[in-house]
Amino acid sequence: MNRHLSTRSPRFEFVAFCALTLVMLTTRSHALSDVVHLPDTSLASFFLLGFLVRRASAFAGLFLFGFAIDVWTIFVMGGSGFCFTPAYWMLLPAYGVMWFAGRVVADGFGEERSALAAGIALLIAATLVSKLLSSGGFYFLGGRYPDPTIAEFLPRLERYFPGTLFATLLWSGIGATVYAVYKAAQPRLSRAHAQ
């Protein structure tokens, strides 16, 4: 097998990382919001990063890139800084859960179709835990709500989680489809490269 086309090659991992940063930039910065509002890819990007790249340095790089997007959007482009509080750092474990779930799916379940249901179940569970960490961190630690309570937080979670789950499943599904098409085309690409 041609190592340059392998999904475990540094070249593939670099291309995957760049693609994930590009879609995160497009959706997180709302660069196309005048044309179309695309759901945020952040959770799916970290999940796919864990599946495709798995290096801790890639996780750190994608997190810092997301932070840079937020800083640019808020302080340069004049976006809302309402969510930019000391609790922002709860995104680190929230995204870490998604990245780790991607690694578990890749290492534990593999790429077999029989593992699809288990992989989706883990993705849904990871999305819920991630949402609890990020939204819960913001609500309880962000200082925006004077007397936070579980009773007030749960309706917020109920309101916002379905949209987060939809976006995460949508983008993860698109990423999985692109990956499956690439894997299916890989033998032909290897033969063409060898000629």
Secondary structure as a PSIPRED ss2 file (coil, helix, strand):
# PSIPRED VFORMAT (PSIPRED V4.0)

   1 M C   1.000  0.000  0.000
   2 N C   1.000  0.000  0.000
   3 R C   1.000  0.000  0.000
   4 H C   1.000  0.000  0.000
   5 L C   1.000  0.000  0.000
   6 S C   1.000  0.000  0.000
   7 T C   1.000  0.000  0.000
   8 R C   1.000  0.000  0.000
   9 S C   1.000  0.000  0.000
  10 P H   0.000  1.000  0.000
  11 R H   0.000  1.000  0.000
  12 F H   0.000  1.000  0.000
  13 E H   0.000  1.000  0.000
  14 F H   0.000  1.000  0.000
  15 V H   0.000  1.000  0.000
  16 A H   0.000  1.000  0.000
  17 F H   0.000  1.000  0.000
  18 C H   0.000  1.000  0.000
  19 A H   0.000  1.000  0.000
  20 L H   0.000  1.000  0.000
  21 T H   0.000  1.000  0.000
  22 L H   0.000  1.000  0.000
  23 V H   0.000  1.000  0.000
  24 M H   0.000  1.000  0.000
  25 L H   0.000  1.000  0.000
  26 T H   0.000  1.000  0.000
  27 T H   0.000  1.000  0.000
  28 R H   0.000  1.000  0.000
  29 S C   1.000  0.000  0.000
  30 H C   1.000  0.000  0.000
  31 A C   1.000  0.000  0.000
  32 L C   1.000  0.000  0.000
  33 S C   1.000  0.000  0.000
  34 D C   1.000  0.000  0.000
  35 V C   1.000  0.000  0.000
  36 V C   1.000  0.000  0.000
  37 H C   1.000  0.000  0.000
  38 L C   1.000  0.000  0.000
  39 P C   1.000  0.000  0.000
  40 D C   1.000  0.000  0.000
  41 T C   1.000  0.000  0.000
  42 S H   0.000  1.000  0.000
  43 L H   0.000  1.000  0.000
  44 A H   0.000  1.000  0.000
  45 S H   0.000  1.000  0.000
  46 F H   0.000  1.000  0.000
  47 F H   0.000  1.000  0.000
  48 L H   0.000  1.000  0.000
  49 L H   0.000  1.000  0.000
  50 G H   0.000  1.000  0.000
  51 F H   0.000  1.000  0.000
  52 L H   0.000  1.000  0.000
  53 V C   1.000  0.000  0.000
  54 R C   1.000  0.000  0.000
  55 R C   1.000  0.000  0.000
  56 A H   0.000  1.000  0.000
  57 S H   0.000  1.000  0.000
  58 A H   0.000  1.000  0.000
  59 F H   0.000  1.000  0.000
  60 A H   0.000  1.000  0.000
  61 G H   0.000  1.000  0.000
  62 L H   0.000  1.000  0.000
  63 F H   0.000  1.000  0.000
  64 L H   0.000  1.000  0.000
  65 F H   0.000  1.000  0.000
  66 G H   0.000  1.000  0.000
  67 F H   0.000  1.000  0.000
  68 A H   0.000  1.000  0.000
  69 I H   0.000  1.000  0.000
  70 D H   0.000  1.000  0.000
  71 V H   0.000  1.000  0.000
  72 W H   0.000  1.000  0.000
  73 T H   0.000  1.000  0.000
  74 I H   0.000  1.000  0.000
  75 F H   0.000  1.000  0.000
  76 V H   0.000  1.000  0.000
  77 M C   1.000  0.000  0.000
  78 G C   1.000  0.000  0.000
  79 G C   1.000  0.000  0.000
  80 S C   1.000  0.000  0.000
  81 G C   1.000  0.000  0.000
  82 F C   1.000  0.000  0.000
  83 C C   1.000  0.000  0.000
  84 F C   1.000  0.000  0.000
  85 T C   1.000  0.000  0.000
  86 P H   0.000  1.000  0.000
  87 A H   0.000  1.000  0.000
  88 Y H   0.000  1.000  0.000
  89 W H   0.000  1.000  0.000
  90 M H   0.000  1.000  0.000
  91 L H   0.000  1.000  0.000
  92 L H   0.000  1.000  0.000
  93 P H   0.000  1.000  0.000
  94 A H   0.000  1.000  0.000
  95 Y H   0.000  1.000  0.000
  96 G H   0.000  1.000  0.000
  97 V H   0.000  1.000  0.000
  98 M H   0.000  1.000  0.000
  99 W H   0.000  1.000  0.000
 100 F H   0.000  1.000  0.000
 101 A H   0.000  1.000  0.000
 102 G H   0.000  1.000  0.000
 103 R H   0.000  1.000  0.000
 104 V H   0.000  1.000  0.000
 105 V H   0.000  1.000  0.000
 106 A H   0.000  1.000  0.000
 107 D H   0.000  1.000  0.000
 108 G H   0.000  1.000  0.000
 109 F H   0.000  1.000  0.000
 110 G C   1.000  0.000  0.000
 111 E C   1.000  0.000  0.000
 112 E C   1.000  0.000  0.000
 113 R H   0.000  1.000  0.000
 114 S H   0.000  1.000  0.000
 115 A H   0.000  1.000  0.000
 116 L H   0.000  1.000  0.000
 117 A H   0.000  1.000  0.000
 118 A H   0.000  1.000  0.000
 119 G H   0.000  1.000  0.000
 120 I H   0.000  1.000  0.000
 121 A H   0.000  1.000  0.000
 122 L H   0.000  1.000  0.000
 123 L H   0.000  1.000  0.000
 124 I H   0.000  1.000  0.000
 125 A H   0.000  1.000  0.000
 126 A H   0.000  1.000  0.000
 127 T H   0.000  1.000  0.000
 128 L H   0.000  1.000  0.000
 129 V H   0.000  1.000  0.000
 130 S H   0.000  1.000  0.000
 131 K H   0.000  1.000  0.000
 132 L H   0.000  1.000  0.000
 133 L H   0.000  1.000  0.000
 134 S H   0.000  1.000  0.000
 135 S H   0.000  1.000  0.000
 136 G H   0.000  1.000  0.000
 137 G H   0.000  1.000  0.000
 138 F H   0.000  1.000  0.000
 139 Y H   0.000  1.000  0.000
 140 F H   0.000  1.000  0.000
 141 L H   0.000  1.000  0.000
 142 G C   1.000  0.000  0.000
 143 G C   1.000  0.000  0.000
 144 R C   1.000  0.000  0.000
 145 Y C   1.000  0.000  0.000
 146 P C   1.000  0.000  0.000
 147 D C   1.000  0.000  0.000
 148 P C   1.000  0.000  0.000
 149 T C   1.000  0.000  0.000
 150 I H   0.000  1.000  0.000
 151 A H   0.000  1.000  0.000
 152 E H   0.000  1.000  0.000
 153 F H   0.000  1.000  0.000
 154 L H   0.000  1.000  0.000
 155 P H   0.000  1.000  0.000
 156 R H   0.000  1.000  0.000
 157 L H   0.000  1.000  0.000
 158 E H   0.000  1.000  0.000
 159 R H   0.000  1.000  0.000
 160 Y H   0.000  1.000  0.000
 161 F H   0.000  1.000  0.000
 162 P H   0.000  1.000  0.000
 163 G H   0.000  1.000  0.000
 164 T H   0.000  1.000  0.000
 165 L H   0.000  1.000  0.000
 166 F H   0.000  1.000  0.000
 167 A H   0.000  1.000  0.000
 168 T H   0.000  1.000  0.000
 169 L H   0.000  1.000  0.000
 170 L H   0.000  1.000  0.000
 171 W H   0.000  1.000  0.000
 172 S H   0.000  1.000  0.000
 173 G H   0.000  1.000  0.000
 174 I H   0.000  1.000  0.000
 175 G H   0.000  1.000  0.000
 176 A H   0.000  1.000  0.000
 177 T H   0.000  1.000  0.000
 178 V H   0.000  1.000  0.000
 179 Y H   0.000  1.000  0.000
 180 A H   0.000  1.000  0.000
 181 V H   0.000  1.000  0.000
 182 Y H   0.000  1.000  0.000
 183 K H   0.000  1.000  0.000
 184 A H   0.000  1.000  0.000
 185 A H   0.000  1.000  0.000
 186 Q H   0.000  1.000  0.000
 187 P H   0.000  1.000  0.000
 188 R H   0.000  1.000  0.000
 189 L H   0.000  1.000  0.000
 190 S H   0.000  1.000  0.000
 191 R H   0.000  1.000  0.000
 192 A H   0.000  1.000  0.000
 193 H H   0.000  1.000  0.000
 194 A H   0.000  1.000  0.000
 195 Q C   1.000  0.000  0.000
